[in-house]
Amino acid sequence: MSEERINHMEYMPGMEVLQSDVMDQVISRMEAYDYNQYTAADVQRALNNHSRTVEDFAALLSPAAGPFLEQMAQHAQEETRKHFGNSIYIFTPLYIANYCENYCIYCGFNCHNKIRRARLNAEEIEKELQAIAKTGLEEVLILTGESPKMSDVKYIGEACKIARKYFKLVGLEVYPMNSDEYEYLHQCGADFVTVFQETYNSDKYETLHLAGNKRIFPYRVNAQERALKGGMRGVGFAALLGLDDFRKDAFATGLHAYLLQRKYPHAEIAFSCPRLRPIINNDKINPKDVHEPQLLQVITAYRLFMPFANITISTRECQRFRDNVIGLAATKISAGVSTGIGSHVEEVNDKGDDQFEIADSRSVEEVYQAIKDRGLQPVMNDYVYV
């Protein structure tokens, strides 16, 4: 590592420091997590428990749980039905900008990648949102690259205000902010904030994030708590599975969500389970050791540990896998997805390059029908404002 690189564990000027011990608890328990110590008996005990402990969750993520995958899926399906019925929520992401100031070596948007950069203006955002709303969807996820300069809080806030005109639920997946900025975006109409931690291994994190605000590990870990302090209704958690030891990262993700749920009981919790995908100018990036059985193990373990949490299954996965997992543990599915900038209306189409390659390009109608074909109920919105 070059001498000039900033210390990834030290906050930069202007970054809000929370008086919270959640990160320390997550990291210390993750570092102590030895998944090879768990036995078949531990897994069986976890499956038999109605309310599962952190220790049960650790067992369900261990290699010993591999032979129990069928039972885990059955139990997960029971939990999902109990808390969500047959409902599967559909949403779509809208990328409004792909400028980024971070140098993350696995991401297509990274600041050193020679791609077409773009940022939609308010008129273009409105056209895109109108086109998405015409599909019947009532939930949208707004995304940007991580550039406070090119996509400042005010710009994201304007997008939220426009989105609120057309959608009942507005989620954000943008760069981490301070709690007062989250409060502003909540006032503009945002309900949810999702932040991918990528990996909870701070040493590995340092080698993957070479420059930009994202390099600061603790600021990113505490983003969800700042969002809740800013009044957000819910927060989403994810590790990018395959960057590091996926069992430890999944354990830390679940524990992080669990601790914040206990600290903020009103918070709605959601998980995403993304695996690495090939990116533009780099087709060698693929998930390390995370194959479909391992991914299913992680998803079902999340469901068994936190039965009330929403679980989103990404278009990074193929149609077959997505269709199977919505019947078991996932409760949210994206449809009509493009990870490029502007792609829902002709005149805005394809202004900027994609963040990663998707594996399921079905339209909203096709996903809607696939859900119905499985005897499940597609839902466009789960929230009514009174």
C-alpha positions in Angstrom: 0.0 0.0 0.0 1.3 3.4 -0.9 2.3 5.7 2.0 -0.1 8.5 1.0 -3.2 6.4 1.4 -5.5 7.7 4.1 -6.1 5.6 7.2 -9.2 3.6 6.4 -10.3 3.4 10.1 -10.1 7.2 10.7 -13.1 9.5 10.0 -12.5 12.3 7.5 -13.5 15.9 8.3 -17.3 16.4 8.1 -18.1 12.8 8.8 -20.5 12.3 11.7 -19.1 10.1 14.5 -21.8 8.1 16.3 -21.5 7.2 20.0 -22.4 3.6 19.2 -20.9 0.3 20.0 -22.7 -1.7 17.3 -19.8 -1.8 14.9 -17.4 -3.0 17.7 -19.8 -5.8 18.6 -20.3 -6.9 15.0 -16.6 -7.0 14.2 -15.5 -8.7 17.4 -18.1 -11.4 17.1 -17.4 -11.9 13.4 -13.6 -12.3 14.1 -14.4 -14.9 16.8 -16.8 -16.8 14.5 -15.2 -20.2 13.8 -17.7 -21.8 11.6 -15.8 -25.1 11.4 -16.6 -25.8 15.1 -20.3 -26.4 14.4 -21.7 -29.9 14.1 -24.7 -31.5 12.6 -26.2 -31.6 16.1 -25.8 -27.8 16.3 -27.6 -27.3 13.0 -30.4 -29.7 14.0 -30.8 -27.8 17.3 -31.0 -24.5 15.4 -33.7 -25.9 13.0 -35.7 -27.2 16.0 -35.7 -23.8 17.8 -38.7 -21.6 17.2 -36.9 -18.4 18.0 -33.3 -18.6 16.8 -30.4 -17.1 18.6 -27.2 -15.6 17.2 -25.5 -18.9 18.0 -28.2 -20.7 15.9 -27.6 -18.3 13.1 -23.9 -19.1 13.2 -24.6 -22.8 13.0 -27.0 -22.4 10.0 -24.2 -20.6 8.1 -21.6 -23.2 8.9 -20.4 -25.9 6.5 -22.1 -28.4 8.8 -25.5 -27.0 7.6 -24.7 -28.0 3.9 -26.5 -31.4 4.1 -29.5 -29.7 5.8 -30.2 -27.3 2.9 -33.5 -29.0 2.0 -34.7 -28.8 5.6 -33.5 -25.2 5.9 -35.5 -24.3 2.8 -38.6 -26.0 4.1 -38.4 -24.1 7.5 -37.6 -20.9 5.7 -40.7 -21.3 3.5 -42.8 -21.8 6.7 -41.4 -18.7 8.3 -41.9 -16.7 5.1 -45.6 -17.8 4.7 -46.2 -17.1 8.4 -45.1 -13.5 8.2 -45.6 -12.5 4.6 -48.3 -14.9 3.4 -48.1 -15.5 -0.4 -47.0 -11.9 -1.1 -44.0 -11.1 -3.3 -43.2 -7.4 -3.6 -42.0 -6.1 -7.0 -39.9 -2.9 -7.4 -37.4 -1.5 -9.9 -34.2 0.4 -9.5 -33.5 3.7 -11.3 -29.9 4.8 -11.7 -29.9 8.6 -12.0 -26.1 9.1 -12.1 -22.9 7.0 -12.3 -20.3 9.6 -11.4 -18.1 8.2 -8.6 -15.2 9.4 -6.5 -14.3 6.1 -5.1 -11.7 3.6 -6.3 -13.2 0.2 -5.6 -11.4 -2.4 -7.6 -14.4 -4.6 -8.1 -17.0 -2.0 -9.3 -17.8 -0.9 -12.8 -18.5 2.7 -11.6 -15.0 3.1 -10.0 -13.4 6.5 -10.7 -10.5 5.0 -12.7 -12.7 2.9 -15.0 -13.0 4.6 -18.4 -16.8 4.4 -18.9 -19.4 6.9 -20.1 -20.5 9.0 -17.2 -23.9 10.6 -17.0 -26.3 12.3 -14.7 -30.0 12.7 -15.4 -31.5 16.2 -14.9 -34.9 16.7 -13.2 -36.8 16.6 -16.4 -35.2 13.3 -17.4 -35.7 11.8 -13.9 -39.4 12.7 -14.2 -39.7 11.0 -17.6 -38.0 7.9 -16.3 -40.2 7.7 -13.2 -43.4 8.3 -15.3 -42.4 5.4 -17.5 -41.8 3.1 -14.6 -45.0 4.2 -12.9 -46.9 3.2 -16.1 -45.9 -0.4 -15.5 -48.0 -0.4 -12.3 -45.1 -0.4 -9.9 -45.5 1.6 -6.8 -42.0 1.2 -5.3 -38.8 2.5 -6.8 -35.2 2.4 -5.7 -33.1 5.5 -6.6 -29.4 4.9 -7.1 -26.4 7.0 -7.9 -22.7 6.5 -8.0 -20.9 7.7 -4.9 -20.0 11.3 -5.8 -21.2 13.9 -3.3 -19.9 16.5 -5.8 -21.8 15.3 -8.9 -24.9 13.9 -7.0 -25.2 16.1 -4.0 -27.8 15.7 -1.3 -30.0 18.4 -2.8 -29.9 16.7 -6.2 -30.9 13.3 -4.6 -33.6 15.2 -2.6 -35.1 16.6 -5.8 -35.2 13.1 -7.3 -37.0 11.9 -4.1 -39.6 14.7 -4.4 -40.3 13.8 -8.0 -40.5 10.1 -7.1 -43.0 10.7 -4.3 -45.4 12.1 -6.9 -45.6 8.7 -8.6 -44.6 6.1 -6.0 -45.9 5.1 -2.6 -42.4 3.8 -1.5 -39.1 5.4 -2.3 -35.8 3.7 -1.5 -32.3 5.0 -1.8 -29.0 3.3 -2.5 -26.6 6.2 -2.5 -23.3 7.1 -0.7 -23.4 7.1 3.1 -24.3 10.4 4.7 -24.7 12.1 8.1 -28.0 11.8 10.0 -29.1 15.4 9.3 -28.7 14.7 5.5 -30.7 11.5 5.9 -33.3 13.5 7.7 -33.5 16.0 4.8 -33.9 13.2 2.3 -36.6 11.6 4.5 -38.5 15.0 4.4 -38.1 14.9 0.6 -39.9 11.6 0.4 -37.4 8.8 1.0 -38.5 5.9 3.2 -35.7 3.4 3.0 -31.9 3.4 2.8 -29.8 0.4 1.7 -26.0 0.4 2.1 -23.9 -2.5 0.9 -21.0 -2.9 3.4 -19.2 -5.0 0.7 -17.1 -6.8 3.3 -17.0 -6.5 7.1 -13.3 -7.6 7.2 -11.6 -4.2 7.6 -8.2 -5.5 6.5 -9.7 -6.9 3.3 -11.9 -3.7 2.9 -8.7 -1.6 2.9 -7.2 -3.5 0.0 -10.4 -3.2 -2.1 -11.2 0.5 -1.5 -8.2 2.5 -2.5 -9.5 6.1 -2.6 -12.6 8.2 -1.9 -14.9 8.5 1.1 -15.9 4.9 0.8 -12.4 4.0 2.0 -13.4 5.0 5.5 -14.7 1.7 7.0 -16.4 2.8 10.2 -18.3 5.6 8.5 -19.9 3.0 6.1 -20.6 0.4 8.8 -22.6 3.0 10.8 -24.6 4.4 7.8 -27.8 2.4 8.7 -27.8 3.7 12.2 -27.4 7.3 11.0 -30.2 6.8 8.6 -32.5 5.5 11.4 -31.5 8.5 13.5 -32.4 10.7 10.6 -36.0 9.3 10.7 -35.8 6.7 7.9 -38.5 4.0 8.2 -36.3 1.1 7.2 -32.7 0.1 6.3 -31.2 -2.5 4.2 -28.0 -4.5 4.7 -25.8 -6.5 2.4 -22.3 -7.9 2.0 -21.1 -8.5 -1.6 -20.7 -12.2 -1.3 -17.4 -13.5 -2.8 -15.2 -10.5 -2.0 -14.0 -12.2 1.2 -15.0 -15.2 3.4 -18.7 -15.3 2.6 -19.7 -17.1 5.8 -18.1 -14.5 8.0 -19.5 -11.7 5.9 -23.0 -13.1 6.0 -22.7 -13.7 9.7 -21.7 -10.0 10.3 -24.5 -8.8 8.0 -27.1 -10.7 9.9 -25.7 -9.7 13.3 -25.5 -6.0 12.3 -29.2 -6.0 11.3 -30.1 -7.9 14.5 -28.3 -5.5 16.8 -29.9 -2.5 15.1 -33.3 -4.1 15.2 -32.9 -4.5 19.0 -31.7 -0.9 19.4 -34.4 0.6 17.1 -37.4 -1.7 17.4 -39.5 0.3 15.0 -37.0 -0.1 12.2 -38.0 -2.2 9.2 -35.1 -4.5 8.2 -34.2 -5.8 4.8 -31.4 -7.9 3.4 -30.0 -8.1 -0.1 -27.8 -11.1 -1.1 -25.7 -9.9 -4.0 -22.9 -12.0 -5.4 -20.0 -10.6 -7.4 -20.8 -10.1 -11.1 -18.5 -9.3 -14.0 -18.0 -5.6 -14.6 -17.3 -3.5 -17.6 -13.6 -3.6 -18.6 -13.1 -6.6 -16.2 -14.7 -9.9 -16.9 -12.4 -11.8 -14.4 -14.4 -10.7 -11.3 -16.7 -13.6 -10.2 -17.8 -14.9 -6.9 -15.2 -16.8 -4.9 -16.6 -20.0 -3.5 -20.1 -18.7 -3.5 -22.2 -21.1 -5.7 -26.0 -21.3 -5.8 -26.2 -23.8 -2.8 -24.1 -21.5 -0.7 -26.2 -18.5 -1.7 -29.4 -20.4 -0.9 -27.9 -21.3 2.5 -27.2 -17.6 3.3 -30.7 -16.5 2.2 -32.5 -19.2 4.2 -30.3 -18.6 7.3 -31.2 -14.9 7.1 -34.9 -15.9 7.0 -34.7 -18.3 9.9 -32.7 -15.8 12.0 -34.8 -12.7 11.3 -38.3 -14.0 10.2 -39.8 -10.5 9.8 -37.0 -9.1 7.5 -37.6 -8.4 3.8 -35.2 -10.3 1.6 -34.5 -9.1 -1.9 -33.2 -11.3 -4.7 -31.1 -9.4 -7.2 -31.1 -9.5 -11.0 -27.4 -10.5 -10.6 -28.9 -14.0 -10.3 -30.5 -16.0 -13.1 -34.2 -16.3 -13.8 -34.4 -20.0 -12.6 -32.7 -19.3 -9.2 -34.8 -16.1 -8.6 -38.1 -17.9 -9.4 -37.2 -20.7 -7.0 -36.1 -18.6 -4.1 -39.2 -16.4 -4.1 -41.1 -19.5 -3.2 -38.9 -20.1 -0.2 -37.4 -17.1 1.5 -37.1 -14.0 -0.7 -40.0 -11.5 -0.4 -38.9 -8.8 -2.8 -37.8 -9.1 -6.5 -36.7 -6.5 -8.9 -38.1 -6.4 -12.5 -37.5 -4.3 -15.6 -34.0 -3.7 -14.5 -31.1 -1.8 -16.1 -28.0 -0.8 -14.3 -27.2 1.9 -16.9 -28.2 5.5 -16.6 -31.6 6.3 -18.1 -33.1 3.3 -19.8 -36.9 3.5 -19.4 -37.7 6.1 -22.1 -36.4 6.4 -25.6 -35.0 10.0 -25.4 -33.1 9.3 -22.2 -32.1 5.8 -23.1 -28.6 4.5 -22.4 -26.8 7.8 -21.4 -24.2 6.1 -19.2 -22.6 2.7 -18.8 -23.9 -0.1 -16.5 -22.5 -0.8 -13.1 -22.4 -4.6 -13.6 -23.9 -7.3 -15.8 -27.4 -8.5 -14.9 -28.5 -12.1 -15.4 -32.3 -11.6 -15.5 -33.6 -9.0 -17.9 -37.3 -9.8 -17.7 -39.9 -7.0 -17.8 -42.3 -6.1 -15.0 -45.1 -8.1 -16.8 -42.9 -11.2 -17.2 -41.8 -11.2 -13.5 -45.4 -10.5 -12.4 -46.6 -13.5 -14.4 -43.8 -15.8 -13.1 -44.9 -15.0 -9.5 -48.5 -15.8 -10.3 -47.4 -19.0 -12.1 -45.9 -20.2 -8.8 -49.2 -19.6 -7.0 -47.9 -16.5 -5.2 -49.4 -13.0 -5.1 -47.4 -10.2 -6.8 -47.7 -7.0 -4.8 -46.8 -3.6 -6.2 -47.0 -1.7 -2.9 -47.0 -2.6 0.8 -47.7 0.7 2.3 -50.7 3.1 2.5 -50.3 6.7 3.6 -53.3 7.9 5.7 
